[in-house]
C-alpha cells in the first residue's frame, strides 16, 4: 500500500467519523426532551381555537401600534434595524419563542437630506421659479419627529435634467403609446405622471423606454382624496403637501444579488448592471404639481386623463404664456448605499411533526411612521404571537412547528423575505405547509384576501369563526366576519384574488411553490381610491386612531382570523387544503383566457386549444379522485396521513418551472404570477399570456414562443395531476400516448 493510498484511507475514515458525529448531534438535538415518539392525536386540540381567539385584545394591538409608530423607521437605519429589532425580539422571547436574527448586507437608497430633491420651472435667464417643497408640511404634532426622510423614489439615478414638460396621465404603456401617436416626441422631455393604476417602477420603466429625461410623480386629488370630505389632520384624505415615497425597483430582493442571498460569501453584480432606473425620478405633492400643470401648453387631454385639480389638463409639450420659453428642471440627489437589514425569526417547535413549518410574516420597515403600512400588520402579528404563546404556556401542543417572521427592507424590494427564502429555499420547499402574510392589517373596513385557491375554504371557516367588528352589521344579522365579507362581495362567495408581487408572500409562492395568503381590511373599492396617505408623513398612529379604526376592533378581527388560520395549519392532522377549489378556479381562468385569445391561437397560431381543455379536465378528474381518497382516509394511520399531507403540499409546487417565466425569471409559478404591466396584481397563465401580448398575424415569429409557452403550461398541468395520484401507479398526464410510466405488480 502506498503512502498516498494510506493517507486517502485515513482521510476517508476521518470524514466518515465526522459525518457520524454530526448526524448524531443533529439527531440528538431534534430528539432532546423526547424519550419516545409522541402520540399521534387523531384530531386537533378542540380548546386551542377558543383559547387563542379569546385572549386577542384590541387594546394590546392599539398599544403595539402606538409603540411601533412612535418614530420614523426607514430600513437600514438604527430606528428600524436596532431599536425595533430589539423590541420585536423581546416580544417574541416573552411569548416563549426561540429567536434568531438573520442579517443581510444589501443595497438600499436614500435622498440627500442636506441637498433635497426638488423640481422647478427654469426661465431662459436660468432663474428657478415655482420651486417644489423639499419636505412635507408638519400638520400634526405627532409628525414633528427627527429622522423623517424627505420624499424620494428609491433606486433612481441622481441628476439635473431640463426639458419641456409632458403630461402622461398614469404612465401606463397605453398612455405612452397614446402620447407617441399624437404625435409628441418624448425624447428628452420631462414627463409628469400621476400616481395610481400601476406600480410606480413601471411608470419609470415606460418613461425610460420612451427616452424621457426624467419623471415627476404626483398624487392627484382624484385618486387620493374623497369628494366632499376634508384632508388630514381634519380627515383621512391626503393634503396637498403630501408626497408618496416608494421604490422604483421592478425586481425582488437585493439588486446586487438577484436569485441568490446577500450572505457573506455572495458574489455581487456591479452597480451599473443592477437593473436600476436610469433616469432621475422624484415625487411631489399636488399643491406643487398644480403650479406646473396649470401652465402647460398643448391640447386638452381627454376626460379620462383628467384629475380634479382646478385647472385645464393639457398634454404639453412645454409651458404656455409667460413661460413659453421656460423649461422644466429637476434636481435629484438620491443615492444608493450598502446597509445591513435584519430579519427577526421566532420558532415554536411542533410536538408531532417538527419538520413541518407554518410560517407567518410581516415586514417591519416603513418609509416614515407606517401607521398602516406595515405597522398595523406588525401590531396584529405581535398580538397573535402573544396569544399563541399564552396557549402553549397553558398546555397547547401544536402538531407542527410555527415560525413568526419580522422582515426587513420590504419597502425597497421585499428584500428581507426574498433573501431569507433564497438562502433557505431547499429546506422551505421541502418542509413548509403554508405562508400567511399580514402586511397592512387595516386601512378600511372591507376585507380583502389574496391567496392560493386551495386555501379558500379554510379562510372562509376562519372568517366564520370571528365575531363581526361592526355593531351595525351585527344588528342586521351578520354576526361574523364572513357574513359581511359575503354581503360586500355581492356574489355567491367572497373572492380569493390571485397573488401578484406586492408583499413578502412573493418568493414563498414564486420560488418555492408554497401556498400563501395575504389578508387585510381595505377601503371600500366603490370609493375608487386606495388609502389616501399612502407612504407619506401623514400615515401616523393619530390618523389610524381618529379615522381608520378608533376602537381597534377591525385590527382585533383580522388578528383573530390569521391566528385561527395559523392554528388550523399547525394543529389539524389533515392539512386544510382543497385542491379541487384550485382546479375549479383554473377552469374559470381557462375559459376567460380562451375567450380572449382562443380564436387567434387556433387560427394564426395553429394551436389546438382542446389540448388545454383536456389537460385541465384530466387534472379535475385527478382532483376529484384525490378528494374521495381523503374522505376515506384512515386518520389513525400516521403514514397514510403523512403521505396525504405531502401530496397536498406538493400540489402547488408542481406549477414551479425551474427556468422561471420567460423574460422575468424571478417568477416561476406558471399558473399565477404578477401581471406583466402591474406587479401588484396577479394574472393566470402568465408565460402564455405574456407571449400573446401584442402578437401579430400568422407570419409573426413570436408565435413560436407562444407555442413553446403553451407546451410548458400543459406539461405543468400534467405534473400537478400526477402529484395527486396514489403511490402506484404513476400516471402520465402530460403525454397522451404514455399511459403509465411504470406499474408495479
N, C-alpha and C positions, 0 to 999 in steps of 0.2 A: 504494500500500500504506500503510495507516495505521500510526501508531506502535504502537498496541496490537497489530496483527497482527504487526508486526516483532518486538515483544517476545515474543509467543507462539512464533514460529518459533525465535527464539534459545533460549527455554526448552526447547522440544521437542528441539532439537539437543543442548543440554547434557545433557538427561536421557538421550537415546539414547547419547551418548558415555559417560556414567556407567555405564549398563547394560552397554555393551560392555566397559568396563574391568572391571566387577565379574564378568561372565561369564568374561573372560579370566583373572582372578585365580583364580576357582573352578576352571576347567579346569586352570590351571597347578598349583594345589595338588594336585588329585587325580591329576595325571599326573607329578608330580615323581618323579624317580628311574626313570621308565619311558621308554625310548626307543622302545618299540613295545609293542603289546598282548601280554600274557603268553600263553604257550602254554596251551591248554586240556588239562589232564590227563584222560585217559579214565577213570581210576579214582582212588580216594582213595590217599593215601600208605600203602603196606602196613606201614610200620615205625612210623607215628605212634602207633597204639594201644598197642603194647608199650612204646614209649619213654616214653609218658606214664604208663601204669599202673605200670611197674616202679620209677619214681622216687618214687611217692607213699609217704610214710613215716608210719607210725603215731607214731613218736617226734616228728616235726616237728609233727604235729597236736596231740599232747599238750602240747608246749611252747607252741604257739599258744594253746591253751585256757588254760593257766596264766597267760599274759600278759594275755589278754582279760578274765579274771575276777579280776584282782588287786585291783581296786577297783570299788565300785558305779558304774554309768554310766547313769543315767536320762537320757532325751532332754532336750535343751535346756540341759544343764549342761556345765561345762568338761570333766569326765572323759570325756564322750562326744563332744561337738561339737568339741573341740580335741585332747585327748590321743589318743583312739582314731582320730580323723580323720587326725592326723599319722602315727600308727603304720601304719594301713592304706595311706595314700598312699605311705609309704616302701616298704612291701612290694610294692605294685603297681609302683612305679618300679624296684625291684631286679629284678623279673621282666621288665622291658623294656617295660611298658605306658606308653602316653601317658595322663596322668591329668588329669582336671578335677574341680573341686569345685563342686557346684550348691547354693547356699544358698536357703532359703525362709523367709519371715517368717510364722510360723504361731501359732495359738492352742493353748497347752498348759495343763496343770492340775497343781497341786501342793497338798499339805497344808501347813498352818502348823506348822512344826516346833517353834515355841515355845509353841504352844497346840494340842496334839494332839487329834485326833478321839477320842471315847470314847462309850460307851453305859453306862447305869446304871439302877437302879431308884430312882425318886424317891418318897419317903414323903409322906404327907399334910402333914407338917411342913416339907417342902422338902429334907430331907436326901437325899443321894445315897449309895446303898449298892450293893455288888457292882459297883463301877466297873470297866470293862474296862481291860486293859493298853494303854497308848498305843504301846508298842514290843514287838517280838518279843524273847524272851529270847536272850541270847548263849549258845549251847550248844557252840560250837566256836571255837577261837582264830582260824580263818580268817575268821569273820564280824566280828571285832572291828575294824571299819574306820570311819573317818569318811565322811560322805556318804550313809549309808543313809537313805532316805526312809521315814518311818513309814507303816504300812499305810493305804491310802486307795483310793477309787474315783474315777478321773478324770472330770471334766466334770459332777459333780453340783453343786447349789447348796449353799451353807452354810446353817446354821440349827440351831435347838434345839427340834425338835418334841417333844411329850409326848402320850402317849395309851395306850390299852390295847394290849397286845401280842397278835398273832395269828400262829400258825404256818401258813405257806403252802406247805410241802413244797419242791419245786424252783422254785416260782414260774412254772410254765408256764401258758399260758392255760387249759388244762383244770383245773389246780389252783385257779386263781382262780374259775373257773366253779363248781367243786365247793363252794368255801367260800361263795360267794354263794347257793347253793341250799340250804345247811344249815337256815336261812339265818343268816349272820353278816354284819352290815353293816360293810363295811371302811372306810367314810368316816371319816377322822380317826384311823385305827388305825396303830400301828407294826407293820409286817409283818416277820417273820423268815423268811428263806428259806435253805435250804442250797444251796451251790454244786453245779453239775452239770446234766446233761441239755441245757441250752440256754445260749446266750450271756447273760452277766450283764446286758447292756444291755436285753435283752428282759424279764428279771425286773423291772428298774426301770420299764420302759415299762408292763408289766402292772400293777404296783403303782400307778403314776400314773393309769392308766385307771380303776382301781377306787377312786380318790381316797384312797389311803393317805397318811398324813402323812409317813412316812419308811420306809426299808427297811434292815434289818440283814442282812448276808450272812455266812455262816459255812461252814466246811468240816467236814462231818460225818465222823467216822472210818469210817463205812460206805463212803464214796466216796474217802477219801484215806489209808487205812491197809489193810494186809493182815493178815487174821486170823492170829494165832499168831506174827507177826513183830514185831520191835521198831520203834522210831521213831528218827529222826535225833537224835544222831550215831551211834547203835548200829546203825541200819539205814536204809533209804531212805524209810520212810514219814514222813508229816507229824506232827511233835509237836503237842501241844495248844496250844502257844503260837504256832503258825504261822498267818499270815493271808494270804489271797490278794489281792494288789493287782490292778488291772485297770481298763480303760476301760469306760465306760457308753455311749459314743457309738455309735449304731447305723449311722451313715453312714460313708463312707470319704473320707479327705482332711482338709484344714484345714476346721474347722467354719465358718469365716467366708468361704470362697471355693469352696463346693460347685460342681462342674462346671468350674472354672477354676483355673489355677495361682496360687499365692501369690507372684507376682513383684512387682517394684517398682510396676508400673502397675495392679495388681489393685484392683478395687472390692471392698470388704469389707462383709459384712452387719453389722447391729447385733447385739450380743451376745444381745439378747432374741429375735432371730429365728434363732438359730444351732442350733435343734433339740436343745439340751442337756437333760439330765434336770432336771425341775422340782421334785424332792423331794430332801432330804438322804439320802445313802446312804453306808454305811461297812462295811468287813469286820472281823470279829473271829475269833479262834481258838476251837477247840471247848472249851478249858479255861474260857473266858469264857462261851461260849454255853450250857453246861450249867447255869450259875448261874441263867439266866433261864428256860430251857426246863423245868427241874425244878420250878419254882414256878408253872407256868401252870395256870389253871383250864380248865373246859370238858370236853367229851367226849374220849375217847381217839380218836386217829386210826387209820385202817385200817392193816393190816400194811405195805402197800406205801409208806406215808408215813413209816415209822419208820426212823430211823438206828440206830446201835449204841452210842449213849451209854447209860449205865446209869441210865435214867430211864423214866418213862411219858410218851410223847409225846402232847400234848394240843393241840387247836385253839386254846384260849382262847375268847373274848377275856379279857384281863386275867390277874391273878395270883390265887392261892388262899391260904388260910391266913393267916399273919401279914401278908401283903402284899396282901390282898384289896382294900384301898383305895389301894394304890400304883399308880403309872403307870410305863411305860417312858419313858425320857428319852434323847434323842440330842444329842450335841454335835459338830457337823460344821463344820470351818473350812476346808474345801477351797476353793481359789480358782483362777480362770483367769488366765493372763497370756500376753502375746505373747513369743515367743522365736525365735531363729534355729536352724533344723535344716539339716543338710548331707547331701547325697549325695556319695559318692566314686565316680567313674565312670572305669574304666580301659579303654582301647581297644587292640586288636591289629588292624591293618589287613589285610584279606583280600588275597590275591595275585591272584585271578582275578575275583571278584565283591565288590569292596569295599563296594558299596552294599547288600549283604545282611548283616543283623546276626543273630548268635546271642548271646542275652543270658542271663547267669546272675546271680542276685542273692540276697542275704541281708541281713536288717536287723541293725543294729549295737547299737541301744539295748536296755537291759534295765531291768526295774523295780528290780532290785538288782544281784546279781552275774551272773545269767544263765548259770549253768553249763551248762544245756541249751538254754534259750530266751533268746537266739538263739546264744550263743557257740559251742556245738558246731557249728552251721552255719557261723559265721564262720571258725572254726578249720579246718574242712574246705575252705571256699572258698579261703582263703589258700594252702592246700597245693595245691589244684587250679591256682591262679594260678601258683605257683612251678613246678609240673610242666609246665604248658603253656609257660611262659616258657622253661624249660630246653630243651624240644623245639624251640622256634623258634630259640634260640641255637645248637642243634646241627643246624639245617638244615631243619626242617619249615616249610612254607609253606602255611598254611591257605587254602583256597579262598575262604572268606567271612570277614568281619570278626567278631571276638569281642569282646564287651563284658561286663566284670565290674562289678557294682554293689553298693556298700555303702550300704544305705538308712538314713535317719534317721527317728526318731519313729514306727516301725511300731506300737509297743505302744499308742499313743494312738488311731490311726485309719488305719493303713497310710499315714501322711502322706507320707513321703519318696517312696515309689514312686508314689503317686497323683498328687502334684504334678508329678513328672517326666513321667509318661505324659500327664497333661493338657497340659503345656507342649509336648511333642513328639509329640502323638498323630498328627498328619498324616504326619510322617516315619516314625514307628514303624509305623504301619498299612501304609504302602507298602513298607517295607524289611525288617521283622523276620521272620525264619524261625520262631523259637520262643523261648519263655522258660522257663528252668529255675530253680526256687525250692528253696532248701535251708534253710529257716527253722530247724528243730530237727533236726539230723542224727541224733542218737542220744539216746533216752530209754528204750530197752529193746532187745529182740533179735528183734522181729517187724517185717519190712519192710512198710511201708505206702506206697502210691503213689496220689496223686490226679492226674488229668490228662485230657487230650483223648484219646479212644479211638483216634484216627488215629495216635497215637504208641505204642500199646500194644506192638506187635511190636518196635519199636526199643528200648523199655525192657526187654522180655524178653531181647533179644540182649545188651544191656549187662549184665544180671544174670547171663547165662550166661558172660560173659567174665571175671567177677570171682571169684577163689577164695573159698571159704566161710571166714568168720572164726571158725567154731566147730569145733574139732577133733573134738568128739563127733559132730557131723553128718558130718564127713569120714569118720570111722570107720564110719559107717552107709552110706557110698557116695554121699552127697550132697556132691559136691566143689565145687560152685559156689553162688553166692548164689541163683540161680534155683531150684535143686533144693529147698532148704529153704523158700523162699518158696512154691513149689508145694505141698509137703507140708503146710505150715501152713495153706494156704488150704482144703485138703480138697476141691478142685474140679478140673476138667479143666485149668484155667489160673488163675493168680492174678488177682485183681480189679484193675481200674483204677477207683477211686472217682471220682464226679463232683466237680468243684471247687466249693466254696462261696465264702466271702469271708473266710477266716481268716488270710490272709497276703498277701504282696506280689505274688502272681500275679494278684490280683483284677482290677485295672484293665487289665492286659495282655489278659486274656480278655474282660472285661465291657465295656470301652470300645472296644477295637480289634479284637477277634476273633482275637488271636494265640494259637495253640495253645500250651498251657502244661502244665508238670509240677511237682508238689510231692512231695518224696520224703524219707523218713527212717525210722529204726528206732524203734518204739514198744513199750510194754509189751504183753504178750500180752493181747488183748481178752478172753480167757476169764477173766482175773483180775477184770475188771469195773471197773477204775479207770484213769484217765489217770495221768500221772506225779504222784506224791503231793505233792511240794514245790513245785508249780507257782506261780510268781510270788511266792514267799516268800523271806525272807532266807537260808533253808537250801539254796537251789539254788546250791551252791558247786562249785568245782573239786574239793575234797576229796570231796564226795559222788559226783561222777562217777568219780573215780579209785578210790574204795573200793568202790562198789556197782554202778555202771552199766556201765562199760566199762574195767576196770582196765588192760588192755594196749592199749587204743585200737584194737583190731582191727576192731570194728564201724565206728568212725569211718573207718578206712582203707578198708573195703569200700565204704561209701556214697560216699566221695570218689572212689574208682576208678569207681564207677557213673556219677556225674554228669560226671566228666571224659571218660568214654567217650561218653556221650550228646552232650556238647559237641563232641567231636572228630567224631562222626558227622554232626551238623548242619553243622559248619563245613567238612568235607572231602569228603563224599560228593557226587559230581556230581549224582546224582538224590536229592532230599531223601527221608529215610526216613519218609514218611507213607504210611499205608494207609487211604484214605478209606473203603474197604469195611468195615473194622473199626468205624469210627464209625457207618456206616449200619446195620450189623447190630445194634449196641447200641441205636440208635434204634428198630429194630423191636421189640426186647425191652422197651424203655421204653414204647412204644406199647401193647403187649399188657398191661403192668402197669397203665397209666393207664386203658385202656378196660375192663379188668376191674373197676376201682374205680368208674369214672364213666360207662362206655359206655351202660348201660341208661337211667340217668336223663337223660343227654344226649339220647338218641334219643326218650324218651317226653316228659319235661317240657320239655326244651329244643328239641325238634323239630330236632335236628341230625343230618345224615347222616354217621355215623362212617365210612362207606365212602369218603368223600372223603379222609379222613386215610390210610386204608389204601392208597388209590390213589396219593396223593401220595408216600408213602414207598416204595411199590412202584416208581413211576417213578424215584425217587431211587436205589433199589437197582439198577435196570437201568442207569442212567447211570453209577453207580459201577463196576459190573462191566465195562461197555464201556470206561470210562476205564482201569481196571486192565489190560485186554487191550492197549490202546494203549501203555501204559507198558512192558509186557513186550516190545513190538515196537519200542520207541523206538531210533532211531539215536543212540547216545551220543556219536558223533563230530560230530554236527550241533549246534553250540553254540546256535543259535537255537531249534531244536526242544526242546533240553534246557531252555533258559531258559523257554520257553513252558510246558512241562510243570510246572516248578517253580513258576511263577507260579500255575498252576491249583491246585497243592497248597496253596500259601499262602492263596489266595483262598477256598478251600472253607469254612473256619470263619468267615471274615469275612462270609459270606453270611447267617449267623444273627444278625448285629448289626442291631437295629432302631434307626433314627435317633431315635425318640421315647422309647426306653427302655421298660422294663416298667412297666405302669400301676401307680401308687402307690409305686413305688420306682425312679425313673427314672435312678438312678446305674448300674443294671444293665441291660444292653442285649442280652444273649445270650438269644434266645427259646427256645433248646434246653436250655441248662443255666445255672442261676443259683442263688444261695443260697436255702436253704429259707426259706419265709415266716416261720416262727417259730423258726428257729435258723440264724443266718447262717453258722455253721461248716460245716454240711452243705450239699451241693448237691442240687438236685432237677431232674427233667426237665420240659419244657413249663411253665416257671414261670408265665408270664402266664395261660395257660389254667387251670392248677391253682389259682392264686391266686383267679381269678374263681369257681371252683367251691366255694371254702371257705364252708361254712355256707349253701349255696344253698337256696332254698326250693322250693315247688312251681311249677307252670307259670305261676302268676299273678305270681310274683316278678319285678319289673322288672330284677333283676340278670341275668336270662337274656340280656338284650340285650348286656350286657358279655361274657358267656360266648361268645355268637355272634361278637362283634367279635374277641375274643382267638383264637377258633378260626380265623377268616378270616386274621388276621395270621400265625398259625403256618403255615397251609397256604401262604400266599404265600412265606414264607421257606424252606420246604422246597422249593418250586419254584425259588426263586432259587438254592439250593445245587445243585440238579440242573443248572441252566443253566451254572454255573461249570465243570462237568466236561465240557461239550460241546467238540467241536473248534472251530476258529476259525470255520468256516462249515458248515452253517447255525447260526443262533442259535435254539435250540428253545424254545418257550414251554411250560413245565411247570406254570405257575400257572393257566392258563386252558384248560379242556378244549375250548373252541371255537377256540382261536387257531391251532393247527397251528404253522407257522413264523412268527416275527415278520418276518423277511425272508430272502431266499435270493439269493445271487449266482450268476451263471452261470459 
